[in-house]
C-alpha cells in the first residue's frame, strides 16, 4: 500500500484524478482512494501496479505541479500578477523546455544540471510507504525548484527584451508613418556588408547614404538605430524594398521586415555575391511573375 498525504485539498484531488486517468478505470475506485477530509490519496497494493503509481506521481510533479510552481515564482518573487504577462513568459519557458531556444537552454545548463526527479520518486516509494507530498517537496525537490527559478529568471529577461524590441519597432513604424518616400524601389543586398542600389540598379555609395539620413532620427534614437542600414532606410522611406540575402532569418533582416512590413520582399541567394546584373534579372523576373 502507498499513502500520499497532501497539505492542499486541490492537490490531493488533482493527483487522485490524474492517477485514475493513468490507470484508465482499471483498477477500480475501490483500489485507489481519496480521503477528502484528510487530503490523502491511498493506493491499495493488492491489484495496483506500483510502477504505474510512481510514473503517475512523476508526471504529477513535472506536468501538473510544475506549472503551479512556475506561476508562483512569477507572482511571488517577480510580482508578475497580470495573467496575460504570465502567459507570455510561460510560453518562453516552455519553448526553452521543449528545446526550441538553444541559446537560452545553454544558460540553464550553466547554472547546473537538472536534478533527477525519477530517482527521487523511486527512493520515496517503498512497500507500504506513507509520506507527505509537501515534505517530499521541501527535502527532495528543493534543487529542482531552484532550477525552475532559473528558467523563470532567464525567461523574464527574454520577455523584457522582446517587449523593448516591440516598442523599438513600433517607434520606428511611427516615424515612418506619413513620411514622404524619396524613392519608389530600393534594392538592398546583404552579404559581407550591406549594399544599397537605387531604382536603376546603381550602387548608392556610403557618403551619399549618410547625406540622406534624417538627423532627427539619430538624435532621437541614438542607441537603437543602425546608421549603416536602418537609418538610411527610414530616411529614404522607399515604397518597396527588394532585399537579397543568404539568410532570411538573420536578425537585421527580420527587423527590417518588421518595420517595413508589406513593403519588403525578401529574395534569397546562395553561393557567390550577386552582381548588379543578377539583381536586375531577379527584379525583372519578379515583375513578370506579378
N, C-alpha and C positions, 0 to 999 in steps of 0.2 A: 504494500500500500504506500502511496505517496500523498502527502498533505502539504499544500502550499497556502500559507496564511498571508493575507493582504491587509494593508492599512486602509486602502481605498475600496469602497464597495464597487465603484465603477471598474476598477482594475480587476477585481475578482470576477465580475460579470463578463468582462471582455475576454479574460483568459479562458473562462468556462466556455463561452460561445466559440472561441477560436479552437479550443480542444475538441468540442463536439464536431465542428466543421472538418477538422483534420481526420477524425475517425468516420465521418460521413454516416452517422447514425449507428455505427457498429464499433464498439459496444453500445448498449442502450444507456439511457439516463440513469439506470439503476447502478451502473458501474462507475459513472463519473458524476459526482455530486457537487452541488453548490449549496453551501450552508450560508445563506444570505445574512442571517443575523450575526454571524461571526466573521464574515468575509473570508471564508475558507473554501478552497476547491480541493476535493478529496477524490483520489483515484484508487479504486479497489483493484487488487492485484490478481484476482482470480481469472479474469478474462482479458485484461488490458495489456497491450504490448507497451512495455515501459520505454522502449526505444522511440516509439511514436510520441509518447508524452514528452520526452526530452527534446525531440525535434520541434514539437508544438511550443514548448517553453522557450526554446531558442528563437523561433520565429516571432513569438510574442515580444521578445526583447528587441530584436533588430528590425522588425517591421512595424509593430504597433506602438510600443513604448518609445522607440527612437524618435518618432515624430513629436511625441509629447515633450521629450527632453529637449529637442531642438527648439521648439516653440517656447519652452520655459526659459531656456538660456537667452533667447532673443528678447523676451519680455522682462525677465528679472535682472539680467546682467547688463543688457544693452538698451533696455527701455523702448524696444520696438513694440508698441501696443496696437498699431494700425494693422488690421488683418490683411489688407492689400500689400503693404510693405513686407509683412511677414511672408506672404505667399511668394513675392518676387525673390526674396532671399532664399526661401526653401527651394525654389526652382534652381537657383545657382548651386545650393548644397547638393541637390540630387544629381545635377549634371556632373559634379565632381565625383560623387559616389559611383555613378554609372560609367566613369572613365571617359567622359566627353570633354573634360577640361584638364588635360595632362599638365598644363602649366601650373594649375592650382594644386593638382594632386601631388606634385613634387614637393610643394611647400608643406603639405600634411606629413609626408613621409620623413621630411627633415626634422619634424617635431617628435618623431618616434613611431615605431610600428604599432599598429592597432592590436590591442590585447586579443587573445584567443578566447572568444566567448564560448565556443563549443566546449573547450576544455574546462572552463569554469562551470558550465552547465553539467558536464559529465561528473565533475567532482562533487557537486552539491546533491546529486541524485544518488541515493543509496537505497538498498532494500528497506522497506518500512520507514522511510525518511519523512520527517516533518520539519519544514523550515519556513522562515519569514522571508517573503519577497523583498521587503524593504531592508532587512539586514543583509540579504544577498547583494542587493544594490549597493549598500554602503560599504561593505567589506570586500566584495569580489569584483564589483563593476566600477569602482572609483577611477581606475586608469582609463576605462572605456569612456566614461563621462568626460574626462579630460580631453580625450581625442575628439569627442563630439564638440567640445568647446572650440577646438582648433578649426574644425570645419565651419563653425558659425563665424568665428572671427575673420577667417580668410574670405568667406562669402560676403560678409558685411563690407569688407574693404572693396571687394569687386563690385558690389551693388552700388556703393558710393561713387566709385569711378565711373560706372555706367551712367549713373544719374548726372554726374558732371559732364560726361561726354554728350548726353542727350541735350543738356542745357546749352552746351557749346554749339552743337549742330543747329538747334533752334535759333540761337542768337545770330548765326551766320545766315540762316534762311531768312530771318527778319531783315538783315542787312541787304540781302539780295532782292527782296520783295519790292517791286516798283522801280528797280534800278534800270536805267536805260541801257540796253545791250550795245556794246561797242563793236560787236562782231556777230554775224549770224551763226557761223560754224567755226569751231576751233578744234584742231587735231592735236591730241596730247599723247606723246609716246613715252611709255615707262620702260626704261631699260637700265643701264648702269647709272644713268641720270635721266632727268625729265626734260623732254624737248617739246617746245610749242611750235605748231605750224598754223599759218593762217588759212583762209579760205582758198587761196591759190597754191597751197601746199608749200609755201615758202617759210623757212625757219624764222621764228621770231627770236632775235638774239637777246641775251641776258640783259644788256643795257637798255634795250627798248622795253622789255618787260618791266624793269624797275621804274621806268618813266611812266608806265601805265598805272602803277599801283596807287590806289587812293590812300593818301597818308592818314586820313582819319581812321581807316581800318587798322593800321598798325598801331596807331596811338591808343585806340580804344581796346584793342585785343592783342597786346604785345606778346603775351605768353603763348597763346593758343594758335596764332595764325602763322603758318609757314610762308616766309617771303618768297620761297622758290617755287611754290605751287599754288597753295590755297589763296594767298593774297592776289596774285595776278589773275587767277580765275574769277574771283569775286569782283575784282575791279573791272575786268573786261565784261563779265556777266553775259557770256555768249548764249544765244538762243538754243544751241545744241553743242554738245561736246562728244567727239568721237575719241574714245580712249583705247589705246593699243597697249597690251600688257601680256607678259608671260604668266603672270599670277593674278587672276581676277579677284582672289581673296586677300590680296595684300592690304594691310590696314589703311594706307593712304588712299588706295583705290576705293575701298568701302566708304571712307569718309567723304570723298568727292561724290560718290553715288548718293550718299545720304543727304548731302547738302543740296545737290542739283537735281536729284530725283529723276523725273521723266526726261530731263534734258540730256541725260548721259546714255550713250550707247557704248558698251564695252566689247571690244574685239580682241580675242587672244591670238598670240602667235608663238611659234616655237623656233628654236634654232637661233640663227644669226639676227643681228639688229636689222629691222626692216629699213629699206631705203625709202626715199620720198616717192619714188615711182610705185613701190608696193602699197604705200598708204593711199596713193591716188587710185590705184586699181581696186583696193578694198572699198574705198568710198564709192566708186562708180558701180561696183557690184551691189553695194547696199542700196543705192538709188534705183538701179534696175530691178532689184528684188522688190523694192517698195512699189 
